[in-house]
Amino acid sequence: MAPTSTRRRALMLGAVGAAAVVSIRPALAQTHASVLTCEIPVPDAGRAGSYIAADGTTVPAGTAGAFAPPGHALKGEDVRQALSGGGTLPGVEYQRSQAYMNYIRRLQRGTGGFTCFASLQMPRG
């Protein structure tokens, strides 16, 4: 290959790489923002009305030692903070928070809130 064509090819590859960086960064920022605003229903719609046992399993409503579900879906940012700091969810006492977090840790693909939880587990760059 002639030096001129090699240089031209390198410049073209550099331009393609720069375009990729310009388009990927906003997408990553948007993904990060959506992770913080995503929600996790506890329990998911398929088990609505169930209580949450201390180990995170769903049990019939009124089961002794189990906790009523929160009145709203949990915010991704709140779950992320509780996961990373080992603290509690905002406005929830420790044992109830731990039961909800155990439920969330048990989420599986196809369950409401799983995608949000999985995205919270991805490392941020």
C-alpha positions as CSV (number, residue, x, y, z in Angstrom):
1,M,0.0,0.0,0.0
2,A,1.2,3.5,-0.8
3,P,1.8,5.8,2.2
4,T,-0.9,8.2,1.0
5,S,-3.6,5.5,0.9
6,T,-2.6,4.3,4.3
7,R,-2.8,7.8,5.8
8,R,-6.2,8.3,4.1
9,R,-7.5,5.0,5.5
10,A,-6.3,5.9,9.0
11,L,-8.1,9.3,8.8
12,M,-11.3,7.6,7.6
13,L,-11.2,5.1,10.5
14,G,-10.5,7.9,12.9
15,A,-13.6,9.8,11.6
16,V,-15.8,6.8,12.0
17,G,-14.5,6.2,15.6
18,A,-15.1,9.9,16.5
19,A,-18.7,9.6,15.2
20,A,-19.3,6.5,17.3
21,V,-18.1,8.2,20.5
22,V,-20.3,11.3,19.8
23,S,-23.4,9.0,19.3
24,I,-22.6,6.6,22.2
25,R,-22.0,9.1,25.0
26,P,-25.5,10.7,24.9
27,A,-27.0,7.2,24.7
28,L,-25.1,6.2,27.9
29,A,-26.2,9.4,29.6
30,Q,-29.8,8.7,28.7
31,T,-29.5,5.1,29.8
32,H,-28.1,6.2,33.2
33,A,-31.0,8.7,33.6
34,S,-33.6,6.1,32.8
35,V,-32.0,3.6,35.3
36,L,-32.4,6.2,38.0
37,T,-36.1,6.8,37.1
38,C,-37.1,3.2,36.4
39,E,-39.5,1.6,38.9
40,I,-39.8,-1.8,40.5
41,P,-43.2,-3.0,41.7
42,V,-43.2,-5.0,44.9
43,P,-44.7,-7.4,44.3
44,D,-45.1,-7.5,40.5
45,A,-48.6,-7.3,39.0
46,G,-48.8,-11.1,38.7
47,R,-48.6,-11.4,42.5
48,A,-50.5,-8.2,43.4
49,G,-52.1,-8.4,46.9
50,S,-49.4,-10.7,48.2
51,Y,-47.3,-9.8,51.2
52,I,-43.5,-10.0,51.3
53,A,-41.8,-12.4,53.8
54,A,-38.5,-11.5,55.4
55,D,-36.7,-13.8,52.9
56,G,-38.2,-11.9,50.0
57,T,-40.7,-14.6,49.0
58,T,-44.4,-13.7,48.4
59,V,-46.9,-15.1,50.8
60,P,-50.7,-14.7,51.2
61,A,-51.9,-11.4,52.5
62,G,-52.0,-11.3,56.3
63,T,-49.3,-13.9,56.9
64,A,-47.7,-13.4,60.3
65,G,-44.3,-11.8,60.1
66,A,-44.7,-10.7,56.5
67,F,-45.0,-7.2,55.3
68,A,-47.7,-5.5,53.2
69,P,-46.4,-4.2,49.9
70,P,-45.5,-0.5,49.6
71,G,-48.3,1.7,48.2
72,H,-46.3,2.5,45.1
73,A,-43.5,1.0,42.9
74,L,-40.0,1.6,44.3
75,K,-37.7,4.0,42.4
76,G,-34.6,2.7,40.8
77,E,-32.4,5.4,42.4
78,D,-33.7,4.5,45.9
79,V,-33.1,0.8,45.3
80,R,-29.6,1.5,43.9
81,Q,-28.7,3.5,47.0
82,A,-30.0,0.8,49.3
83,L,-28.1,-1.8,47.4
84,S,-24.8,0.1,47.3
85,G,-24.9,1.4,50.9
86,G,-26.6,-1.4,52.6
87,G,-29.1,1.1,54.0
88,T,-32.9,1.2,54.0
89,L,-35.3,2.4,51.4
90,P,-36.6,5.9,52.1
91,G,-39.5,6.1,54.6
92,V,-39.3,2.3,55.3
93,E,-38.2,0.8,58.6
94,Y,-35.2,-1.5,58.5
95,Q,-36.9,-5.0,58.6
96,R,-39.5,-4.1,56.0
97,S,-36.8,-2.5,53.8
98,Q,-34.7,-5.7,54.0
99,A,-37.7,-7.9,53.0
100,Y,-38.4,-5.6,50.0
101,M,-34.7,-5.7,49.0
102,N,-34.6,-9.5,49.4
103,Y,-37.7,-9.7,47.1
104,I,-35.9,-7.5,44.5
105,R,-32.7,-9.6,44.7
106,R,-34.9,-12.7,43.8
107,L,-36.4,-11.1,40.7
108,Q,-36.0,-13.2,37.6
109,R,-36.3,-12.5,33.9
110,G,-39.9,-11.9,32.9
111,T,-40.9,-10.6,36.3
112,G,-42.1,-7.0,36.6
113,G,-39.2,-4.8,37.6
114,F,-36.5,-7.3,36.5
115,T,-35.1,-5.0,33.7
116,C,-34.9,-2.1,36.1
117,F,-33.1,-4.2,38.7
118,A,-30.7,-5.7,36.1
119,S,-29.8,-2.3,34.8
120,L,-29.0,-1.2,38.4
121,Q,-26.4,-4.0,38.5
122,M,-24.5,-2.8,35.4
123,P,-21.3,-0.9,36.1
124,R,-21.3,2.8,35.1
125,G,-18.5,4.2,33.2
